[in-house]
């Protein structure tokens, strides 16, 4: 459910942030560059992430990802200039790879490597369903309210709930 909430929240932003920035008057070229900056940031984060996961509990590393995603959404909602967009792209580029890598790290750490395939097989449909709900819901809310803010506040709520669940989920005992 934690990773389903992550995917729900992410899908509300990744689908609509480009048109949102263009609607703000930021050029399409600069908006496209922000997508590249997000990816480049993600590469850097992944390189550091392996060291962090070896030294800190996965829960805490995951919380950093939730904080980065939330900050990205809040920053996006107050963006007025291109540099704001680039800052939020970097935050999004930090948050997404942390959550993706966390999924691949926490399950074997909790349940062992012998059953990772089964666990991924069970959890994947859940995360896909949550993800499939986020973007269409954001589009519907945009159409009915005139902006994305309600959808993004709901996504932020999903991140907060996911972070709390992550902190409260104990490592299973053998």
C-alpha positions as CSV (number, residue, x, y, z in Angstrom):
1,X,0.0,0.0,0.0
2,X,2.9,2.4,0.8
3,X,4.3,2.0,-2.7
4,X,0.8,2.2,-4.2
5,X,0.4,5.5,-2.5
6,X,3.7,6.7,-3.9
7,X,2.6,5.7,-7.5
8,X,-0.8,7.3,-7.0
9,X,0.8,10.6,-6.0
10,X,3.5,10.5,-8.6
11,X,1.1,9.9,-11.5
12,X,-0.8,13.1,-10.7
13,X,2.3,15.2,-11.2
14,X,4.4,13.4,-13.9
15,X,1.6,13.5,-16.4
16,X,0.5,17.1,-15.9
17,X,3.5,19.1,-14.9
18,X,4.7,19.8,-18.4
19,X,1.4,21.4,-19.5
20,X,1.0,23.1,-16.2
21,X,4.4,24.9,-16.6
22,X,3.5,25.8,-20.2
23,X,0.2,27.2,-19.0
24,X,2.2,29.4,-16.6
25,X,3.9,30.9,-19.6
26,X,7.2,29.0,-19.3
27,X,8.4,28.0,-22.8
28,X,8.0,24.5,-24.0
29,X,11.8,24.3,-24.5
30,X,12.5,25.2,-20.9
31,X,9.8,22.8,-19.7
32,X,11.4,20.0,-21.7
33,X,14.8,20.9,-20.2
34,X,13.3,20.5,-16.7
35,X,12.4,16.9,-17.6
36,X,16.0,16.3,-18.6
37,X,17.2,17.9,-15.3
38,X,14.9,15.5,-13.4
39,X,16.4,12.5,-15.1
40,X,20.0,13.7,-14.6
41,X,19.2,14.4,-10.9
42,X,17.8,10.9,-10.6
43,X,21.1,9.4,-11.9
44,X,23.1,11.3,-9.3
45,X,20.7,10.2,-6.5
46,X,20.8,6.6,-7.5
47,X,24.6,6.6,-7.3
48,X,24.5,8.0,-3.7
49,X,21.5,5.9,-2.7
50,X,23.3,2.6,-2.6
51,X,25.7,4.0,0.0
52,X,22.8,5.5,2.0
53,X,20.9,2.2,2.0
54,X,23.9,0.4,3.3
55,X,24.3,2.8,6.2
56,X,20.8,3.8,7.2
57,X,17.5,2.0,7.7
58,X,15.5,1.8,4.5
59,X,12.5,3.4,6.3
60,X,14.5,6.6,6.9
61,X,15.8,6.7,3.4
62,X,12.2,6.3,2.1
63,X,11.1,9.2,4.3
64,X,13.7,11.4,2.5
65,X,12.0,10.3,-0.8
66,X,8.6,11.3,0.5
67,X,9.9,14.6,1.7
68,X,11.5,15.3,-1.7
69,X,8.3,14.4,-3.5
70,X,6.2,16.6,-1.2
71,X,8.5,19.5,-1.5
72,X,8.5,19.2,-5.3
73,X,4.7,19.3,-5.3
74,X,4.5,22.3,-3.0
75,X,7.2,24.1,-5.0
76,X,5.4,23.3,-8.3
77,X,2.2,24.8,-6.8
78,X,3.9,28.1,-6.2
79,X,6.1,28.2,-9.3
80,X,6.1,31.6,-11.1
81,X,9.4,31.5,-12.8
82,X,11.5,29.0,-14.8
83,X,14.1,28.6,-12.0
84,X,11.3,27.4,-9.7
85,X,10.4,24.8,-12.2
86,X,14.0,23.6,-12.4
87,X,14.2,23.4,-8.6
88,X,11.0,21.3,-8.4
89,X,12.3,19.1,-11.2
90,X,15.4,18.4,-9.1
91,X,13.3,17.5,-6.1
92,X,11.1,15.2,-8.2
93,X,14.3,13.7,-9.6
94,X,15.4,13.0,-6.0
95,X,12.1,11.6,-4.8
96,X,11.2,9.2,-7.6
97,X,14.4,7.1,-7.7
98,X,14.5,6.9,-3.9
99,X,11.1,5.3,-3.9
100,X,11.8,2.9,-6.8
101,X,15.1,1.8,-5.3
102,X,13.5,1.4,-1.9
103,X,11.0,-1.1,-3.3
104,X,13.8,-3.2,-4.7
105,X,15.7,-3.0,-1.4
106,X,13.1,-3.3,1.3
107,X,11.4,-6.5,0.1
108,X,14.4,-8.7,0.1
109,X,15.6,-7.2,3.4
110,X,12.2,-8.0,5.0
111,X,11.4,-11.3,3.4
112,X,14.6,-12.7,2.0
113,X,15.6,-13.1,-1.6
114,X,13.9,-16.5,-2.1
115,X,10.5,-15.0,-2.6
116,X,11.1,-11.6,-4.1
117,X,9.5,-12.6,-7.4
118,X,6.3,-13.7,-5.7
119,X,6.2,-10.5,-3.6
120,X,6.7,-8.3,-6.7
121,X,4.1,-10.3,-8.5
122,X,1.5,-9.7,-5.7
123,X,2.5,-6.0,-5.2
124,X,2.8,-4.9,-8.8
125,X,-0.9,-5.0,-9.6
126,X,-1.6,-2.9,-6.5
127,X,0.9,-0.3,-7.4
128,X,-0.3,-0.2,-11.0
129,X,-3.9,0.2,-10.0
130,X,-3.0,3.1,-7.6
131,X,-1.0,4.7,-10.4
132,X,-3.8,4.2,-12.9
133,X,-6.2,6.1,-10.6
134,X,-3.9,9.1,-10.0
135,X,-3.5,10.7,-13.4
136,X,-7.2,10.4,-14.6
137,X,-8.3,11.7,-11.2
138,X,-6.0,14.7,-11.5
139,X,-7.3,15.4,-15.0
140,X,-10.9,15.2,-13.8
141,X,-10.2,17.5,-10.9
142,X,-8.4,19.9,-13.2
143,X,-11.4,20.0,-15.6
144,X,-13.9,20.5,-12.8
145,X,-11.9,23.1,-10.7
146,X,-9.8,24.8,-13.3
147,X,-6.4,23.9,-11.8
148,X,-4.4,20.9,-10.5
149,X,-4.1,22.1,-6.9
150,X,-6.8,19.8,-5.4
151,X,-5.3,16.8,-7.1
152,X,-1.8,17.7,-5.9
153,X,-3.0,18.2,-2.3
154,X,-4.6,14.8,-2.5
155,X,-1.2,13.4,-3.8
156,X,0.6,15.2,-0.9
157,X,-1.9,13.5,1.5
158,X,-1.1,10.2,-0.1
159,X,2.6,10.8,0.5
160,X,2.1,11.7,4.1
161,X,0.0,8.6,4.7
162,X,2.6,6.5,2.9
163,X,5.4,8.0,5.0
164,X,3.5,7.3,8.2
165,X,2.7,3.7,7.1
166,X,6.4,3.2,6.2
167,X,7.5,4.3,9.6
168,X,4.9,2.2,11.4
169,X,5.5,-1.0,9.4
170,X,7.8,-3.2,11.5
171,X,10.3,-5.5,9.9
172,X,8.6,-9.0,9.9
173,X,9.9,-11.5,12.4
174,X,11.1,-14.9,11.2
